[in-house]
Amino acid sequence: MKAKRRVILPGLLLVTGICFLAAGIYRGEAQTVWIKAIYICLECIGIG
């Protein structure tokens, strides 16, 4: 039983993570995160 749990739990977490990732991309959150990341990088370099 314990060995079965070691296989099922990581698989379940992987599928859950993929579902959340797909939902975020579908809602357009990827573009928002990308824009914020660009602004943060420009501020760290000192350009923006």
C-alpha positions in Angstrom: 0.0 0.0 0.0 2.8 2.4 0.9 4.6 1.7 -2.5 1.4 2.4 -4.4 1.0 5.8 -2.6 4.6 6.7 -3.6 3.6 6.4 -7.2 0.1 7.9 -7.1 0.8 11.1 -5.1 3.6 12.5 -7.4 1.5 11.7 -10.4 -1.6 13.4 -9.0 0.5 16.5 -8.1 2.0 16.6 -11.6 -1.5 16.4 -13.2 -2.8 19.1 -10.8 0.1 21.4 -11.6 -0.4 20.9 -15.4 -4.1 21.7 -15.0 -3.3 25.0 -13.1 -0.7 25.9 -15.6 -3.1 25.4 -18.5 -5.8 27.4 -16.7 -3.5 30.3 -16.2 -2.4 30.3 -19.8 -6.1 30.1 -20.9 -6.9 33.2 -18.8 -4.0 35.2 -20.3 -2.0 35.2 -17.1 1.2 34.2 -18.9 1.4 37.5 -20.7 0.9 39.4 -17.5 3.7 37.5 -15.7 6.0 37.9 -18.7 5.5 41.7 -18.8 6.1 42.0 -15.0 9.3 39.9 -15.4 10.6 42.2 -18.1 10.0 45.3 -15.9 11.7 43.7 -12.9 14.8 42.7 -15.0 15.0 46.2 -16.5 14.9 47.7 -13.0 17.6 45.4 -11.7 19.9 46.3 -14.6 19.1 50.0 -14.1 17.8 50.7 -17.6 14.1 51.3 -16.6 
